[in-house]
Amino acid sequence: MQRVDPRSASVATVCPYCGVGCGVLATPDGCGGAAVAGDPDHPANHGRLCSKGSALHETLSLDGRLLHPMLRAGETLRRATWDAALDHVAQGFARIIDTHGPQAVAFYLSGQLLTEDYYAANKLIKGFIGSPNVDTNSRLCMASTVAGHKRALGADVVPGCYEDLDCADLIVLVGSNAAWCHPILFQRMLRNKQERGARIVVIDPRRTATAEEADLFLPIAPGGDVALFCGLLVHLVANGATCDDYIAQHTEGFTQALAAAREIAPTIAATAAAAGLREGDVAAFFELVATTPKTVTAFSQGVNQSAQGTDKVDAIIHCHLATGRIGAPGAAPFSLTGQPNAMGGREVGGLANQLAAHMGFSSAEVDRVRRFWSAPRVATHEGLKAVQMFEAIARGEIKALWVMGTNPAVSLPRADDARAALAKLDLFVVSDNVLSNDTINAGAHVLLPAQAWGEKSGTVTNSERRISRQRAFLPSPGEAKPDWRIVSDVATRMGFCDAFRFQSAADVFREHAALSAFENDGSRSFDIGGLATLSDEAYDALHPTLWPIRAGETKGRARFFGEGGYFTANGKARFIAPEPPSLKAATTAAFPFRLNTGRIRDQWHTMTRTGKSPRLARHSPFPFVEIHPADAAPLGLVDGGFACVSSRHAECLLAVSVTDRQRRGQLFAPIHWSDETASFARVGSLVAAIVDPHSGQPEAKATPARIDAVTFKSRGFLLSRAPLRPMIAALGTKVAVAGGHGLLFASDTALASWRDYAASLGDEADVAEYLDEARGIYRAARFRDQRVDFCLFIGTEDARGAFDAATTLFETERLGLEQRKALLSGRSPDGAAQDGPIVCACFGVGAAAIDAAIAKGAHSVAAIGETLRAGANCGSCIPELKRAIAAARACCEE
């Protein structure tokens, strides 16, 4: 039984993007699509959705879907039956295990999987194949938080909940562009600021959209976090802001940790120097924390994705332990999880250094899991973490790999090396819902079609430990199956049928819940034994629930550790003396910049889902690199131009964004583009494979790099109803458009060659052309059935404005004569296409429309929202609205 919203035919489910875990109401349209809205009853979002969530309905098409099993025959993947594909996988694993041992087999999983999928996969490889070599893309996301939690708190448990963001008096955001990456939570923080007067501090090398809303912004230098929070600890002690009773009763190791902090950052001046900050800003930050008991410190990838990430996490936690600001309303260190089910993967042991149910590899825990699963071959030690795993593949030590729902050939550091390693496998299996991505194209031997969001049913756990039901609202297309079923079918063929007799996701969940409670006397934090006996009906109707929820309980626990009770042997939290801060890879004359990588507002991971949305494509359609004006000028880099960004491992060609929001000496480039979506934009290939020694998480924020200007003779775009044929452009990126395909590009190709290319797309007699050789301009278009069939623009200047105008006409079903005439001009006859680049993706509002509204008197964000709706949903565009208002005001003052 699905939980159906009583007000409509909507199915209550969960958004598949970040770790906020927003509730979604999906209303199927009967044609394979659905209308999507926020669920007002879900406690994570109360009805709000961000730009990505609001555009989910644009991502449901079956274009590019893997719908049938496929087996490689020579250089080609060919359709196969499920029996043939599953037999091939099972027999291949068995053969490799017999020849090389179980550790020659590895799984690489994803925070996009549901908990039930994760559980079945982890059970198969660790419990029955007997290999510990299973890791997940969460290793690239939250592993340092896991390690930091376990070191300091004794268990991987988030101490607080989202309500703490509503009642804190001070919210400190560290390495988190929450306005773009967790916008629904950020709006809660802003409401707290507006309604209760809470103050917000942002600590980040870049002046992000989040920083623009801060009361205090600290543009920290790479690697400066440990020094800053060590300095804060020293200051709290020196100014009597610690809670000595809490330290004495509930912690250990304080004296040693404080001594180490004093060595690293003994004074405010020393702290400022080590963190690359102004002394006055550091003093103001320290005073805010010292005088504000209700403080939440929220941190994300800027902390985790570091070679010292675990020490950074614990340096933050130390300040909360020392003040007793943990486990009370409005007071907690708070990890903002990156993926929708990174937490669920941690619960079932999806990381290489865990067993299931938050258990480790002590002899007692191994024995407990062995007995529960009746698994005589259970893994007895930690496996290889993600970077180590792919290095072992390259060395030939791992012979078989099963990748589930992720794209490591793009996302891993030194991504080109990771992709090359995949070609060495004896058996390379991918279960996914896409027919093509960089990982599959690296030579997968077997493709297994998995269900996608909208078709999958199971559970996910968000950043506050809240378990929610993801419910199917669309039929499963083709021969796609749930991942847990695919895993179980392989396990059955390997002879493990008794342990994998799951008939539903509910069966898997009940076993997962039962294991969490098995021989758990309260010493293990993760316990959902209260859900272990749910009926199928109760499972389907499950409301969002916090864990732990132990046997006999009906309600989960919101907070931990207010009265101590840590999950260590003596029940005390541990202060851990950090290592002196350092960056493992030094800049040089050849590579003088630090490259910081991350996400942008409207895209997700490697764009296999968001890349389908025309709405989401319009805000930042081209892969880019940010650089400070003072760094750009001497290198001949101009805003809107192009550059080659290189490291010791690879190079990328990216558009240049010159902005003073970027710190000097640093570059920023987004992670999302791949060879599937762009040329020469695999930013992961630049990133060094340097990892945190405790968590194994790669450093993705400080790779030594260089940047050089690149010029092209022309730039332009192509819009086409038919799939794009091979282009003659040097640099290009695909852009989603409704009803066809789009490409933005730059090139050194002569105009004559472009005319030949246009002719190859259709009969010359059908093509309307405009040519100005002196100015380097060529434009061509063909119309069919009163619509644009294709449109090609070549020029010497940025084509974005013309692209926006042409795209509007391309997406129009019936064009009048004046509109057809206007196409080659790059302008719309009625001005409708002159909306400019999209600023508000939720409602498709462009920069020109916003500027016009401001000119007509909309001088506040609220006024713009009333006029255009921009900024009235997720709020992630509000910083840009404020910048537009400020720019208009500055013009008037001039």
Secondary structure, 3 states (H helix, E strand, C coil): CCCECCCCCCEEEECCCCCCCCEEEEEECCCCCEEEEECCCCCCCCCCCCHHHHCHHHHCCCCCECCCCEEEECCEEEECCHHHHHHHHHHHHHHHHHHHCHHHEEEEECCCCCHHHHHHHHHHHHHHHCCCCEEEHHHHCCHHHHHHHHHHHCCCCCCCCCHHHHHCCEEEEECCCHHHHCHHHHHHHHHHHHHHCCEEEEECCCCCCCHHHCCEEECCCCCCHHHHHHHHHHHHHHCCCCCHHHHHHHEECHHHHHHHHHHHCCCHHHHHHHHCCCHHHHHHHHHHHHCCCCEEEEECHHHHCCCCHHHHHHHHHHHHHHHCCCCECCEEEEECCCCCCHHHHHHCCCCCCCCCCCCCCCHHHHHHHHHHHCCCCCCCCCCCCHHHHHHHHHHCCCCEEEEECCCHHHHCCCHHHHHHHHCCCCEEEEEECECCCCCHHHCCCEEEEECCCCCCCEEEECCCCEEEEECCCCCCCCCCECHHHHHHHHHHHCCCHHHCCCCCHHHHHHHHHHHHHCCCCCCCCCCCHHHCCCCHHHHHCCCCEECCCCCCCCCCCCCCCCCCCCCCCCCCEECCCCCCCCCCCCCCCCCCEEEEEECCCCCCCCCCCHHHCHHHHCCCCCCEEEECHHHHHHHCCCCCCEEEEECCCCEEEEEEEECCCCCCCEEEEECCCCCCCECCCCHHHHCCCCECCCCCCECCCCEEEEEEEECCCEEEEEEECCCCCCCCCCEEEEEEECCEEEEEEEECCCHHHHHHHHHHCCCHHHEEEEEEHHHCEEEEEEEECCEEEEEEEEECCCCHHHHHHHHHHHCCCCCCHHHHHHHCCCCCCCCCCCCCCEEECCCCEEHHHHHHHHHCCCCCHHHHHHHHCCCCCCCCCHHHHHHHHHHHHHHHHC
